[in-house]
Structures are given as C-alpha cells and as structure tokens.
Amino acid sequence: MSEGKAAWQEVQACQTLFQVHEALVRLRPSDSANDVQWRNYRLRSAAAYERIADIDRGHHHEALYWAQRERKHADNVAAQRTHTERQ
C-alpha cells in the first residue's frame, strides 16, 4: 500500500502534462482490476490533470480535456456498476 501512496506522490510532484501522463501510465490498474479500483484511478487521474492545468499553463486546455475525459470514464464505471447491480 505504501508503494501506491509513493506512486501517487510522484504524480503530485509532476510539473508538466507529459510527466503526469507518464506517471499515470505506471499507475494504471490491470485489465482485471475491479470497478472500484478503476473508478478510484480515474478520479485521482482527473484531479491530477486539473492540478497540472494550473501549473503547465502552456497545456492548460489539453490538461482540462484529460481531466474531463477521466471524470467521464469514472462516471461510466459508476453507472455501469449501478446498472449491473439493478439486474
């Protein structure tokens, strides 16, 4: 667990959009990860992109795009899970 915490601290230390992309790729859950793991990853990724939008001003709009994309994926995971639970 501490390894995961250290990895997310690495994401927080990033100063460019490119660095955030690289760090997040290393943290990406496996294809077999459960919905909770994927949703948490997507939400934390969105927060990382929102943070970097204010730091890497040259990539502000692109970072905001990635943040929105990650939030949409997180919402889709939650909606899909809700749909599955209702069946």
N, C-alpha and C positions, 0 to 999 in steps of 0.2 A: 504494500500500500504506500509506503514512503517513497518507493520508486515512482509511482504515479504522481504523487504530490510534487516531487522534484521535477518531473517532466512538465507538469503544468506551470511550475515556477519558471521553467525555461521559456514557456510560451509568454508568460508575463514580462519576461526580460527582453523580448524581441523589440527591435526599434524600426523594423521595416515590414512591409506587407510580405515581401519574399521570405523573410525569416519566419514570420508567422505561418505561412504556407508550409514551409519545410518542417517546422516543429509539429504542426498539427498532423502532417502525414505520418510522422513517427508515433503519434498517439492514437491514430485511427484504430478503432476496435476491429477485431477479426470479423469476417463474414458470418461466423457462427455466434457472435455476441447477441445477447438478448435485447429486447426493445428498450429496457431501462438504460442499459449501457449506451446504446446508440443515441437515445434522446438526450442523456446527460452530456455525451460528447458533442452533439450538435449544439446544445445550448451554451456550453462552455466555449465552443468554437465561435459562435455568434458574438459572445461577449469579447473574445479576443480580437475579432475583426473590428468591432465597434471601438475598442480601445485604440487599436492601431490606426484607425481612420483619423484620430486626433493627433497622432504622433507623426505618421508618414503622410504629411499633407499633400505631397505630390500624387499619392494614390488614394486620396480621401474617398472619392466616389466609388472607386473599384472596391475598396475595403468595405464600404457600406453595402455594396451589392452582395459581397460574400457574406456579410452578416445577415442580410435579409434572406439569402439563399439557405443558410444554415438554420435560421429560425423556421423557415417554411418546411424544411426537412424534419425538424423536431416536431412541428405541428402535425405533419403527416404521420409520423411514428405514433404520436399520441392518438390521433384519430383512428388509425388502423387498429391500434390496440383496443380502443373503446368499441369499435365495430366488431372485432373478434370476440370480445367479452359478452356482447349482447347476443351473439349467435348461440 
